Amino acid sequence: MDTSRLLRTSGAVFATAAMLISSAALEGTAPSASATSRPQGRGDGTAHGTGDRSSYDASTAGTADRVRSHLGLSRVASPLAPLPLPGARGVALRRYYEQKLSWHACRTSGFECATMTAPLDYDRPGQGDDIKLAVSRKKATGSGHRLGSLMLNPGGPGGSAITYLQQYAAAGYPAAVRARYDMVAMDPRGVAGSEPVTCLTNAEMDAYTQVGQAPETDAEVDELVDAYRKFADGCANHSGRLLRHVSTVDAARDMDVLRAALGDEKLSYVGASYGTFLGATYAGLFPTRVGKLVLDGALDPSLDSARINRDQTAGFQTAFTSFAQDCLKHKDCPLAPAASPTAAGEHLGALFKQLRARPVPAARTRRLTESLATMGVISAMYDEAAWGLLRKGIGDARRGDGTVLLALSDAYYERDVHGAYSNLMYANAAVNCLDLPPAFRGPDDVREALPEFTKASPIFGPTLAWSALTCAYWSVPAIGHPHRITARGAAPILVVGTTRDPATPYQWARSLASQLSSGRLLTYDGDGHTAYTRGSACVDKAVNTYLLGSTPPPASQKCS
């Protein structure tokens, strides 16, 4: 449930929410307000905002409008492409670097798909199992000079890059960029089309998301710990072969194999949220192979897991304050008559307490519990375009209808209208728990940290503190550790930070840009998670100029 480590972009949440809410509205299956039940518990998170799940940022405002409406309100592989470093391992890797991808039409019209082979274990290339990775591309649309491939990752970890490309980026990125680059996406190992990690059945996942994630009694703590153990055991039982080999370092090495297979001498890349950590890791491993790297909504690799969770808790509080300030300006604000963001937070906390005691009916035969409502609110913090929808969701829940908040929660977890989950949350835990040692070793550590988390966010602090306990019960020990990434020798790398980003706080972008020897910081003074293609002409112009030319923005450029 490591909710604070889900680093992904935002638009997919609301596109999915539109579908879920529309389905409920059309079918008229939401139960009556009288059909209440005792709370089923509180649940899962797995990493917020940072999402990123995958995320289709630029289209968020449009999809939020559609939600309101529903509610009635490249090149041939080149032998010149650099191969791995010399030595015995480099020789063993050669067959992977020299592979030719067999492209064919995807099911989604207008896209090409292929399967790339990589070693499951980079320490034993060619000696152990291989892994098959799904790749898709949209060829450059222009007739002029092409700049090669632009690789994309929307975050997570666990977000499908292919879904992001096909459902948003291939149409939502600026036309000038799409004209000169082949847009390329590869689902990272363990994600979606690339031998996905699996852990629970859909019914088990439903139960998991409802376990109380802000326990107040010893019995509730035991229930939460038991849920974490069952989740970890399920992942080990169903995906034990993969769990040691889905780290961010593994995924970055896969990116270099794909770069070579595409025929590109340098990597051009746009990574959002967790995708910034993936891109920075690539730069640290292969600095001389860096072409144009855009790292939007940055993660700070020098932080340990506990600090990441605590910083992100404060980030969500900052985002809620912005939401509350805006909400109190509207006649339909369900948190009125609060006179301040602090009082508005107290009103929201009171709603969560009510739902803890008595969940309210939502779509079909389901109920909105405290845990699901909390996740619904957190999901809307990713983008200010969803604030109107959140106002409605909170107001409806207070009146006994949990449909909107449940839909936002379902979209965050990638649960569809049929009750089926993607593997987002499974891959998210698998990567996070391998990349860094756990934030806490057991319940006593969480209890000790609760005052700090509650100070960071009176609303979300307890939930995010307990959700950071997930990796304590993981079956595979972490192989990564906090570290600074300098990537000496790399071409200029553009880091984009948003001042009131909930999921990847702005100070993380400043830190990453200062660590990278060639880092250049672009600041967006605004709300929401990530900035590129989300409505700021200033940000888009600066990023496009960098991608299409050779000039990064001036040092410390600011946009609003």
N, C-alpha and C positions, 0 to 999 in steps of 0.2 A: 503494500500500500504506500510505499514511500512517496506520498503525494507531492512533496516539495521538489522532487527531482524529475518531474515530467516536464521536459523543456521542449515545447513545440509551438508552432505558430498557431494563430487563432481562428482563421476563417472556417476551417473544416468543422469546428464545433457548431457553428451557427448554421452552416449548410445542412448538417445532419439534424440539428434541432428543428429546422424548418420542415424537413421530411417527417420527423417523428410527430411533431405537433399537428402538422397537416393530416397525417394518417389518423390520429386520435380524433381530430375535429370532424373529418369526413365520415368516420365509422360510428361516431357518437357512442363510443364504448367506455367513456370515463364513468366510473361508478358514482353513485349518489353520495352527497356529503354525509349522509347518515351511516354509511358503511365503513365506520372506522374500526381500528383494531389496536391491540397493544403494540408497542414498538418492537420491530424485529431486530433491532440492533443498529450498528453504525458502521460505516464501512470504509471501504477501500479508497485509496487515493491513487497512489502510485506516482506521483510526481506531477505537479501542476505546472503549467505554464511553460512553461518551458516546456510548455508544453508542454514544447512545444509539443501534443499529438502531432500529426502532420498538420499543416496549416495552410490555408489558402487566403493569406492576409488581405490582399488588395481587394478581393471581392466581398469583404466582410460587410461593408455598409450595404451593398446591394442585397446580400443574403438576409441581413437583419430586416431590411424593408420587406423582403418576401415573407419572412416569418410573420411580421405584423399583418401582412395581407392574408396569410393563411389563417391567422387568428381572428380575422374580421376587423380589425383595427387598420551524314558527315563524311568524313574522308576515309579512303582506303588505308588499312594499316600500313605503317611505314617502317622499314627496317632501321630507320634512323632514330626511332623512338627509344629513349634511354632504357636500358635494361637494369636489373638489380645490381647492387654492388658486387665486385668480384669475390671469388672464394667458392668453396664447395657448396654453400647454401645458394649462392647466386647462380651457380651452374644448374642446380636442381630446380630453381625457380624459372629458368629460361623457358621451359615449355609452356608455362602459364603466361608469361609475358609475350610470347610469340604466337599465342593462339589467335585464330581468326574467328570472329563472331559471325554466326549464321543468322542474318536478319530475315524476319518474315513479318507479314502484316499482323498487327495485334487485333484482338477482338474489338478494341476501341478504334474506330475509323480514323485514319490519318496518322497513325503512329506505327512505328516499327518496334518489334520485340526480339530479344535474343537471350540466350543463357550463357553466362560466363562461368568458367571453372576456376576455382581457387583451392589452395591446400587448406584442409580443415585446420591443420597445425603448422604454422609458419616455421616452427623450429624443426619440423620433420617433413619438409616439402617432398612430395613424391614417394614418401615411405608409409604414410598413413592414408586415411580417407580423404577424398576431395569433397568439396561442397559446391553446390550449384546455385548461382546467384542470378536473379531475374534483372534484366536490363531493358529499358525502353528509351526511345528517342523520337524527337520531332525534328525533321531536317530543317535547316535554315530556309526561311521563306523568301529571302531576297535573291536577286540574280547577280549581285556584285560580289566583291571580295569577301570571302568567309574567314572568320577568325578561329575556326575549329569548333571544339565542343565546350559547352558550358554545363558542368555537372551541378546538380541541385540536391540539397537535402533539407527537408522541412523541420527536422527536429525529432524530439521524442525523449530519450531513444525509444524507438519502436514505431515511429511514423513511417508510413509507406511513401517513399520518394516517387514511386511510379504513379500512385494515385494522385499525389500532389502535382506531378507533371501533367498528367492526362486530364485532371479535373480543374486545374487552375492555371498553372504556370504557362502552358503552351498557348493560352489565349490571354492570360492576365498580365504577363510580363510586357514591358514596353515593346512596341512594334520594331523599333530600331535594333533592339537587342535580339529579338527573335529572327530578324532578317539576316543577321550576320553570324549567329551561332546555331549549331545543332544543339537543341536542348536535350540533355541526357539525364536519366535517373536510374539509379540502381538501388533496389531494396537491400539495405544492409543485411548481413548474415543474421539469421534468426528472426527476420521481419517479413511478414506478408508473403510475397512470392519467393523468398529466398530461404527455404527450409525453416519455416517459422517455429519458434519455441511455443509449446503448448503446455498448459498446466492443469486447468480445471474444465469441467463440463460447463455448459451455459447455465444450467440450474445451480451448480456449485458457485459459479461466479456471481450470480444474482444474490445468493446468500452471503457471499464474501463482501459484496459492496454495501451490505446493510448491517454488518457487525459494528457495534458502537466504537467509534474511533476517538472518542474523548471520554474514556471510562472514568467513573467517579468512585467505584467500589472495587474491592479485591476481586469479586466475582466477575465484574465487567472486564477487569484487566486480564483475568484468566481466559475469558472468552476471546478477547482480542489476540492474546498470545497464541491460543489454540488455532485461531484463524490463520495467523501468520505461518505457523508450523505446517498446517495443512496445505497452504498455498505453496510453500517451499518444497514440501514433499511431493506435491503434484508435479511441479516443474522438474524435479529430479527424476521422478518415475517416468514421465512422458518424454523428456528431452535431455536426459543425462548426457548423451553423446555430445550435445552442443554446448552445454553450460560453461565449459572451460575455454571455449573458443569464440565467444561473441563480444569480446572487449572492443573498446573504441580503437585501440591500436590495431587489432585484427581488421576492423572495418576500414581504417585508413590505408592499410596495406592493400586491401582489396581495391580501393580507389586508384592506387598506383598501377595495379595490374590492368584495371579498366582503362586508365589513361593511355597505357601503351597499346592495348588492344584496339583502341579507337584511332591510334596513329598520331596522338598529340605529344609533342616534346615537353610541353609544360601543361600544368593543370590550371584550368580556369573553373571557378567554383563559386556558387552562392550558397552559404549555409545559414540557416536561421535557428536561433535558440540552441538546443543541444547540437545542432549542426555546426555551430561555431566551434565547439570543442572538438568535433570531428575534423573540421577544417584546420584548426590550429595544431591538432595532433599530426595531421598530414604534413603541415609546414615544418614541424619539429623533426619529423622523420626524414623528409625529402626536401630540404630548403632550396636546393638548386633547381628543383623541378616545379617551383611555384611560379605560376603565371599571374593571373588576376584572381585574388581571393577576397570575397566580400563576406564578412562575418557579422551578421545582423542579430542583435539581441544576445550579447556575448556571455558566455560562462567563463568564470575565472578558474583556470586549472590549478592555481596555487592553494585553493581552499580545501579544507577537509569536509567530510560529509555533514558533520554537525553544523559547521559554519554556513555551509550552503543552505541547509534547511532553515537556519535561524534568519539569515539574510533574506531568504525568499518569504518567510513569514512576515517580516517587516515590509517587504515589497507589496504583498497583498493587502496589508493594512493601508499603505500609501494609496494604492489603487482604490480601496473602498472609501477612503476619505474623499478622493476626487469624485467618485460616484455619488456619495452622500451630498456633497456640496452642490452637485448638479441636480440631484433628485429633489432637494428642498426648494428648488426654483420652479418645480412643476406642480400643477394642481393635483395631478394623480399620484403624487409621491406617497407610497404606502407607509413610509417611515415618519411622516408628519404626525402630530405637531411637534416633532423634535426641532429644537432651535439650533442644533449644531451637529457636526458629523459624529461627535462623541455620543450625543444623545441618540442619534440615528442608529449607531452601532448597538446601543443598549436595546432599542426597539427590535432590531434584528435578532439579537441574542435571546430576547423574550420569545420570539417566534420559534427559534430553534428549540428552546426548552419545551414549548407547547408540543412541538412535533416529537420530541423525545418521549413525552408522556402519551401522546395520542397522534399517531400518523394520520394524514388526511388522504381521502381518495384521490387517485390520479387516473391516468389512461388505463383503459381496459379494466382489469381486476386488481391492479397494483395499488400500492400506497406510497406516499411520500414520507419517508422517515427523516429524522434529524440528519443522519449521515448523508442521505441523498440530497437533501435540501442544501446542506453546506457545500457539497460538491457542485450543485447547480449554480450557487452564488459565485463560487470561486471560478467556475468556467466562464462566467460573464465578465469577470475582471480582465480578461485577456484583451477585450476590445471595447472602446467607448461606444461603438456603434450598437452594441448590445444592451446599453443601459436602459433604453426604453422598454425592451423586452424583459429585462430584469425587474423593472418597476412593476410591470404587469404580473410577473411570476410571483413576486413577494406579496403583492396585493391579493392575488387569487388564492394563494396559500393561506393567508389570514382569513379569507372567507370560506375556506374548506375545500379548495380545488387545487391540487398539486400538479396539474398537467404540465404547466410550462416549466417549473423548476425541475420536475422529473425528466422532461425532455432535454433540458440543458445538461443534467447529470448524465443521462444516457449518451448524449452526444460526446461528452467528455470521455466517457469510458468506451466509446465506439460500440455501443449496443444498438442493434437495429430493431425495427418494428416487430420482427419475428422472435426477438429475444436472443439472437445470436451475437456473440462478441467477436470482434477482430482479436488478433493476438497482441495488440498494442501494449496492454498492461503486463503481459507475460514477458515480452521482449524488454520492456522498460525495466522491470526488476532484474532480469538476467544481466543486462548490460551494467546497470547502476551498481549492482552488488559485486560485479567482477572488477569494475573500474576503481572503486574506492572501498576501504574498510568501512564497516557499518558505523553510523552515527552514534548508536548506543548499543551496549552489550546486553541490556536487559531492562526490565521495568524500573529498577531502582535508578538507573542512569536517567531515564526519562523523567521520573519524579524530581530528581535533582535539577534537571534543566527546565522544568515547567515554569518557574518564575521568569526566567529570561525570555522564553517563548511568549508567555502571556504579556510581558511588558512590550515585546515587539508587536503583538497584536492581541488585544483583549478578545477579539471576535474569533480569530482563526488559530491563535497560538496553541491551545491544548490539542486541537485536532492535528495540527502539523507536527507538533512534538511527538505525539504517539505514532503518527504515520511514518515517522523516520525510524521506527524500530524494525521494519520489515527485514532488512538484510542481516539482522542478528541471528536469524534462523536459517540462513541460506546454506545449501549443502556444499557449495564450492567456495573456498576462501578467495578473497580479493587478491588480484595480482598487481593492481595499480596503486598509486599513492599520489598525494598532492605534490605538484611540482610546477615550477615556472617554465614557460615555453619561450625561448628566445628566437629560434629559427634563424640563426645567423647565416647570412648569405642569401636570404630570400629576397625576391623583388618586393616592392611596397605592398603591404596587406592592409585593406580597408576594414576597420572595425566600426560598426554603427551601434550607438547606444541611445536609448530613449529614457528621458529623465524620470518618468513615472511608470516605468515598466514594472509590472507586478511579479513576473516570473523570473526575469533575469535583471536584477536591479542595476541601475545605471553605473554604480561604482565598479561593477564587474567589467563593464566595457572599458572604463578608464584603466583598470588594472591590466587587462589583457593587452590593450594598445601600448601600454608602457613596457610590458614584458617583451613583446615582439620587437626585435631589433629594427625592423622596418615597418612597425605598426603606425597607422595613421588613424586618428579618431575623428569620426563624424558624429556630432551630437544632434539629436532631435528633441526639442523641448516640447514634450507632449505626453499623452496618455496611451495606454495599450502596450501590447507586446510586439516588439520588432517595429521597423519603420519603413523599409523599402517596399514600394508598391502599395502603400497603405494610405495614400492621399496627399502626402507632402510633395509638392512639385520641387521644392528645394532639395529634399533628400534624393528623389528620383533622378534629378538632373546631375547631382554630384556622383551618384553611383553609376549612372549610364555613361557619363563622361569617362570615368575610370575604366569601365568594362570595354568601351568602344575605342578608347585611345590609350594613352600611356600616362595620363596625368591624374594622380590621386588628388582629392580635395586639399586645400591648404590646411596646415596643422591647426587642429582644434576648431574647424569650421562648425558653426551652429546653424540649425534650421528650426523653424517653428511652424 
